């Protein structure tokens, strides 16, 4: 017989009015299965986090909360972003939950994998990653870019779990240690691996989005990937230094070649090589300054120590801002 533990399922929501009723129904069925098999306590909850949605997302959460004791919600004062919304849910739920699972509201992640996660928790694992077993539902472009992203993260020294997003189970002690990380530039996929503790993975087939539109268009995905890389590695800065050294060596070789050609009487005058060199060096400098600027911008954000999220309405417990 398992020792019963309270489970909180944290679900960040941003304009999810179309999918919320279906998501709630499926998650409640999972809770019912786990409670009836005595794997979790009857006080276990689904905690929806409204990340500044201006549609009917929050009113629906309030309604669902009144109708079912297992449904709770918190409403952020504005849109703080997906990672901050997940962190807000973890912060609130960690006060009295033994294990916490984060999952997106769009039902692309298989809710049935939650049962496997809880089983792994009872085997002694503090972190259980939900990992896609394939990318059949992705376009060729997304498959390629996703693979490149994970390879770049590894190359830059940031430890991540390939094909894992933010569908995971964490024990209370892991979440408490995770919340000790003070940075405002949040990249949970990398931060969780830094905490340590025994971990494992469960594999599942990712589904098509049940309803609504993706909240991660290409521009946002690129921004998220770049934030992840610059938050966990200073390798791009080292690459800039290497690029500068290589460019300088190339320039010296070119000057030496020009001097030799001059004394051989084989030099020719022209503007194309000069203009090409200027554009090349100018482009390298602009890219270098932009990358350095990203790091300086992160420093600027961190030193201000502003709240990572602010809770406006709390149907779970006392209000909080961190």
DATA-V112445 format. One record per residue. N is the residue number from 1. RES is the residue in one small letter. SS is DSSP state (@ for helix, = for strand, . for the rest). Layout:
N&RES&SS  N&RES&SS
This chain:
1&x&.  2&x&.  3&x&.  4&x&.  5&x&.  6&x&.  7&x&=  8&x&=  9&x&=  10&x&=  11&x&=  12&x&=  13&x&=  14&x&.  15&x&.  16&x&.  17&x&.  18&x&.  19&x&.  20&x&@  21&x&@  22&x&@  23&x&@  24&x&@  25&x&@  26&x&@  27&x&@  28&x&@  29&x&@  30&x&@  31&x&@  32&x&@  33&x&@  34&x&@  35&x&@  36&x&@  37&x&.  38&x&.  39&x&.  40&x&.  41&x&.  42&x&.  43&x&.  44&x&.  45&x&=  46&x&=  47&x&=  48&x&=  49&x&=  50&x&=  51&x&.  52&x&.  53&x&.  54&x&.  55&x&.  56&x&.  57&x&@  58&x&@  59&x&@  60&x&@  61&x&@  62&x&@  63&x&@  64&x&@  65&x&@  66&x&@  67&x&@  68&x&.  69&x&.  70&x&.  71&x&=  72&x&=  73&x&=  74&x&=  75&x&=  76&x&=  77&x&.  78&x&.  79&x&.  80&x&.  81&x&.  82&x&@  83&x&@  84&x&@  85&x&@  86&x&@  87&x&@  88&x&@  89&x&@  90&x&@  91&x&@  92&x&@  93&x&@  94&x&.  95&x&.  96&x&.  97&x&.  98&x&.  99&x&=  100&x&=  101&x&=  102&x&=  103&x&.  104&x&.  105&x&.  106&x&.  107&x&.  108&x&.  109&x&.  110&x&.  111&x&.  112&x&.  113&x&@  114&x&@  115&x&@  116&x&@  117&x&@  118&x&@  119&x&@  120&x&@  121&x&@  122&x&@  123&x&.  124&x&.  125&x&.  126&x&.  127&x&=  128&x&=  129&x&=  130&x&=  131&x&=  132&x&=  133&x&.  134&x&.  135&x&.  136&x&.  137&x&.  138&x&.  139&x&.  140&x&@  141&x&@  142&x&@  143&x&@  144&x&@  145&x&@  146&x&@  147&x&@  148&x&@  149&x&@  150&x&@  151&x&@  152&x&@  153&x&@  154&x&@  155&x&@  156&x&.  157&x&.  158&x&.  159&x&.  160&x&.  161&x&.  162&x&.  163&x&.  164&x&=  165&x&=  166&x&=  167&x&=  168&x&=  169&x&=  170&x&=  171&x&=  172&x&@  173&x&@  174&x&@  175&x&@  176&x&@  177&x&@  178&x&@  179&x&.  180&x&.  181&x&.  182&x&.  183&x&.  184&x&.  185&x&.  186&x&.  187&x&.  188&x&@  189&x&@  190&x&@  191&x&@  192&x&@  193&x&@  194&x&@  195&x&@  196&x&.  197&x&.  198&x&.  199&x&=  200&x&=  201&x&=  202&x&=  203&x&=  204&x&=  205&x&.  206&x&.  207&x&.  208&x&.  209&x&.  210&x&.  211&x&.  212&x&.  213&x&.  214&x&.  215&x&.  216&x&.  217&x&.  218&x&@  219&x&@  220&x&@  221&x&@  222&x&@  223&x&@  224&x&@  225&x&@  226&x&@  227&x&@  228&x&@  229&x&@  230&x&@  231&x&@  232&x&@  233&x&.  234&x&.  235&x&@  236&x&@  237&x&@  238&x&@  239&x&@  240&x&@  241&x&@  242&x&@  243&x&@  244&x&@  245&x&@  246&x&@  247&x&@  248&x&@  249&x&@  250&x&@  251&x&@  252&x&@  253&x&@  254&x&@  255&x&@  256&x&@  257&x&@  258&x&@  259&x&@  260&x&@  261&x&@  262&x&@  263&x&@  264&x&.  265&x&.  266&x&.  267&x&.  268&x&.  269&x&.  270&x&.  271&x&.  272&x&@  273&x&@  274&x&@  275&x&@  276&x&@  277&x&@  278&x&@  279&x&@  280&x&@  281&x&@  282&x&@  283&x&@  284&x&@  285&x&@  286&x&@  287&x&@  288&x&@  289&x&@  290&x&@  291&x&@  292&x&@  293&x&@  294&x&@  295&x&@  296&x&@  297&x&@  298&x&@  299&x&@  300&x&@  301&x&@  302&x&@  303&x&@  304&x&@  305&x&.  306&x&.  307&x&.  308&x&.  309&x&.  310&x&=  311&x&=  312&x&=  313&x&=  314&x&=  315&x&.  316&x&.  317&x&.  318&x&.  319&x&.  320&x&.  321&x&=  322&x&.
